[in-house]
Amino acid sequence: MNDSSWGAPPSTGLRGPGGQGTSPGYGWEVPTSSAGPAHEVGEAAQTRPMPTVPQAGGDFGEAADRDRGAARLSGPLFRDEREPQPGPRQPAGRRPTPSDPAPDPASADDGASGAGAGQGKKSAGRNLRAAIGVGIGLGVIILASLFIYKPVFVGVVAVAVVVGLWELTSRLTERKDIRVPLVPLAVGGVAMVVAGYVRGAQGAVVAVALTALAVLVWRMTEPPDNYLRDVTAGVFAAFYVPFLATFVALMLDTDDGPWRVLTFLLLTVVSDTGAYAVGWRFGKHPLAPRISPGKTREGLLGAVTFAMAAGALCMQFLIDDGIWWQGLLIGLAAAVSATLGDLGESMIKRDLGIKDMGKLLPGHGGIMDRLDSLLPTAPVVWLLLVIFVGGG
């Protein structure tokens, strides 16, 4: 413990008997009053020649300060100073204070419900030029395959599923040391999407069951340590990515399948765009600050408004036998599911301590960072379309 923890006055370095102040230690003590005789310190004291006049800041004074922790001369008064502790150098400028929040790699998530809640200066947080260019490129590929030859679009969905599974399992291994069998997941994921398109819902259910079984068996080829943890994560990945994507194939397997899929895509994209635009401009009240600080309630309202308007237009003009008020309900449900999907992946990324699932798409992150709102919205839109206009 240092001197200050004992309540020593700032003008003393050591204390003699009866609490009398003494000169800074030079190996023996000099009483500052006549209350007691001078006496030697114990065996731990060091013997040094006493200088005629101690010089503050000189070599001897610094050595004495280091050895004894004594007070140092600074200006007209003495004050206690603690010995500097070794540590990393701080960069020039303002030093961090204890009240500064710790950096959080996931807190920079700009999200789909509005960025910059509570911030004075709002920023998009990403390279918007790259994001727009990549988005247009993906849109062209999707629309061309969707309306020219439907099996090609099924292949695009299958590729997205495989890449998404690779990103998810890679991050689980890197951040949590969870070793999910990727091979049976990738093969089973492609089988789910194809079976959903060729055999419908029954084929998709059979494929997902066989995929889960394959994950259990594949993991048996490795040591049993953490077996339950790894297969649980594998089954979760099978349901989270390929099984939800299968509902896109189910929508496609109808007479007006391309228009149903286009409606689903438009609702999700419009929801995300409306949330971002309104949240960036008017967002002030955080929606889920502990999950994704960038999302706001105003952004959610923008998502619902834009998606309901788009849903009414799509149901009225794109879907056979569709009615505009049905589109309002579908748009509302799509906005809610897209937001929940975005928050769900934000929870996963926050738990993993990462900002993006990957870096494959400039300005967007990884494939999973674009599928986060699409995946949970697919079964919702599929179900409501079946209820309102039938299965085709």
N, C-alpha and C positions, 0 to 999 in steps of 0.2 A: 504494500500500500504506500502511496506517496504522502508527502507531508500535508498536502491540503486536505486529505481525507481524515486527518486527525484534527483538523481545525487550527493548524498553526497559523499565527499571524503572518502577514506577508513580509514582514521585515526580519524574519528569522529563518535560519536554515536548520539548526538543531536546538535542542533544549537541554539545559543543565538541570541540576536538582532544583526542586521547588518551582519548576516551570519557568526558570530564568532564561532569557535569550542568550545565545552564544554566537560567536563569529562563525562564518562558514568554515566547515571542517578542513583543517590542514594537518590532521593527525593528532591534535590535542585541542582542548577547549579553553577559551578565555572568557570568564564570567563578565557580564555587562554591568554587574553591581557587586557589592561587597557581601552579598548574602551567603556566599560559600566559597571555599577555596577552589583554585583550578585543580583539575585532576585529569588523569589520562583516560582515554577511551579504551575499550576492551581490546582483545587480541586482534580483532578484525580491522582495527584502525591502521592506516598506513602512515609511515613516517616520511615526511618531506621537509626540505628546508623551507622555512617561512620567508616569503619575500618581504622586502621592506615596505613596499606599497603594492597591494594587489591591483592589477590592471584589468578593468572590465573589458571583456572581449579579447584579451590576449590569450596566448597558448595555454598559460598556466590556469587562468580563470576558466577556460573552456574544459580543460581536463578535470578541474575540481568540480565543475558542474556535472560532468558526466559521471564521475565517481561517486559524488555525494548527493546529487540531485538538489544542490543548494540553490538559493535564490540568486538571480543574476541581475546585474545593474542595468537598468534601462531608464534613461532620463534621470530626473531628480529623485525618483522613488524606486524602491525594490518591489518586485512582484514575482509571484511563483509562476514558473513555466514548466510544462510537462515535456519530457523528452520526446521528440518526434518519433512516431512509430514507422517502421519500414512498410512500404506498400507501393502499389502501382502509381505512377505519375499521373496527375490529373492534367487534362488538356487545358490550354490557355482559355480564359474566359470564366464564366460563372461556374463555381463548383456546385455539384449536386448537394442538396440538403436532405435531411431525413424525411422531409415531407414530400419530396419528389416521388412520384409513383415509379415502381419498377417497370422496366420495359417488358412488353408483352407482345410476342410475335403475332398473336392472333388478333390483337386489338386493332390492327390497321385494316381490318376487313371493311371494305367500303360497302359491301352488302347490296341487296336489291331494294331495301326499304328506305333509302336515303342516307347519304354520307354526311358526316360532319355534324352530328347532333351536339349542340352546345358549344361549337367552336366558332371563334370570331371570323376566321378565314376558312372558307370551304374549298376543298380540293377534290378532284375526281379520284385521286389516289392511284390511277393507273394510266398507262399510255393509251389515250383515247384513239389516236390515229391507228395504232396497231390493232386495238380492240375492234374498231369499226371495220378495218380491212379484213381481219380474220372472220368477223361475223358475216360480212357480205360473201366472202368465199365459201364459208360453210353453208350459207343460205342457198347459194347457187347449186352446190353439190346436192343438197337435200331436195330441193324443188325439182331439179332435173331428173334425179333418180325416182322421185315420188310419182311424177306424172308421165315419164317416158316408159319405164319398165319397173313394175313394183318389186320383183325379186331383187333388183339391184338395191333398192332402198332397204330391203330386209338385210342385205349384206352390209350396208352402211351402218345399220343399227347394231348388227353383230360385231363389227369392228369396234364401234364405240364402246360396246359392252366389254370386250376383251381388254381394250386399253384402260377403261375405267377400273376393271378388276386389278390390272397390273399396278396402277397408281395406288389404289387402296391397300393392296397387300404389301406393296413396297414400303409405304409409310408406316404400316403396322409393324413391319419387321425392323425398320430403322429406329422408330421412336419408342416402341414398347417391347421389342424382341418377341413379337407374336408371329410365329412361322405358319402362315396359312398356305395349304397346298394350292398352288396357282394352276397347275396343269388340269386337274379334274374340274376346277372352277371355270377355267376358260372353255374347255370342251363342253361342259354341261351348260354354260351360259349361251354358247352358240346353239346348242341343241334346244334350249328353251325357246329362243326367239324363232327358230325355224319351225319347231313343233307348234308354236302358237299360231304361226301363219298358215301352216299346212293342215294341222289337225284341230285347231281351235283351242278352247280353254282346257279340254280334257288332255290333249297332248302336252300342253304347257305344265299341267299339274304332274303328270307322269314324269316329265323331264326334270322338274325341280326335285321330286322325290329321289330319283336316281342320282342326281347331282349331289344331294346331301349324303346319300349312302356312299358314293365314290369318295367324297372328302373324308368320311370316317375310315374307310378302308385304306386309302392312300397314306394317311397319317400313321397307320400302323407299321409302316416300313421303317419308322424312325424310333428312337428311344421313347419310353412312355412318359418321360418328364414333360409336364405341361400339356399333356395330350388333350385333356378336357378344355383347356383354355384355347388351344389352337383350333380344334374342330368347332368349338362354339363360334369363334370368329369366322371360320370358313362358312358355316351355315348362315350366319348373319350376312356375309358378303354375297352369298348366293341369292338371298331374298332381296337384299338392298339394291343390287345392280341389275342382274339379268332378269330376275322374276318380274320386277316392276317394269322393265323395258319390254317385256313380253306383251303388255297391254297395248303398246303401240302396234305390234304385229296383229293383235286381235282387231284393232280398229281398222287396219289396212285390209283385212280379209272380209270386206263387205263390198256391195255394189258401188257405193260412193266412198269407198275406203280412203282414197287420196284426199278427198275434201274433209273427211273426219280428222285425219291426221293433220292436215293443214290447219283446221280449226283449233285442235289441241296445241299445236306449235304457236299459232298466233296469240292465243289466250295467254300462254306462259310468257312469251316474249313481251307482249303488251303490258302484262302485269308487272314484269320486272322493270320495263322502261318507265311506266307511270310511277312506280314506287321510287325509282331513282330520281326522276325529274322533279317530282313534287317534294320528296324528302330533301334533295339537294338545295332546293330553292326556299322551302318553307319549314323544313324539319327543325324542331326545337325540343320535342319531348321524346326521350328514348323509349323504344318499344321493349327491348330486352337487353338492358345495359350489361348484365353479367354474361350474356351469351355473345351478342354482337353489338358493340357500342355504337356502330354507325347507323343502325336501323332506327327509324322513328315512327311514331304513331301517324304523323302526317304522311309519311311515305306509304304506310299500309293503306291509308284512306285513298291515296292516289292510285295504288295498285288495284283496289277494289273498284274504283270509279272507272278507270281505263278498261279493266277486264270486263266489267259488266257491259260497257258500251260496245266493245269488240264482240262480246258474246251475242248480243242482240243482233248485230249486223251479220255475223257469221251464220247464225241459225236461220235468219230470214232469207239470206241470199245464197248460202253455200250448201246447206244440208237439206236433203230431200225431206219434205213434210215437216220441216222445222218452223217454229213460231218464235217471234222475237222475245216474248216474255220468258220462254224457256232458256234463251240465251242469257238473259239477266241472271238467272239462277246458276247456270253453268259458269258464267264469268265470275260470280261471287265465290263459288266453290273453288274454282281454279286459282283465284287470287289468294285465298286462304291456304290452300294446299301448297302452292308455290312458296309462300312465305314460310310456312312450317317446314317445308323441305330445305329451304335455305338456312333456317335456324338449326335444323337438325344436323346438317353438315358442318355448320359453324361450331356446334357442340363437339363434334368429332375432331375437328381441326384444333379447337381450343384444348381438348384433352390431349391431343398429340403434340401441342405446342408448335404448330406450323400455321402459316398464312394461306398457302395454296397447296393443293394436292399434287401439283406438278407444274411443269414449265413448258409443256408441249405447245400451247397456244399463246403467242405473244399478246399481252394486254388482257388476257383472260385467266391465265394460270394453266391448269390442267383440264383434261376432259371431264373429270369429276366436278370441277368447279363450274362447269356449264350444265352438267346433268343434275345438279343438286335440286333445282326447282322443277325440272322436267320429270324426273322419275316418280315422285309422289303424285304429280298431277295427272299422269297417264291413266291410272286406274280410276281416278275420280271422274275424269271426262268420259272415259269409256263407259262407265256404269250409268252416268246420267244420259248419255246418248242412247244407250240401250233402253232405258226407262222411257224416254220421251219419243224416240222415233223407231225403236226396235233394233234388233241385231243385224238387219240387212240380209 
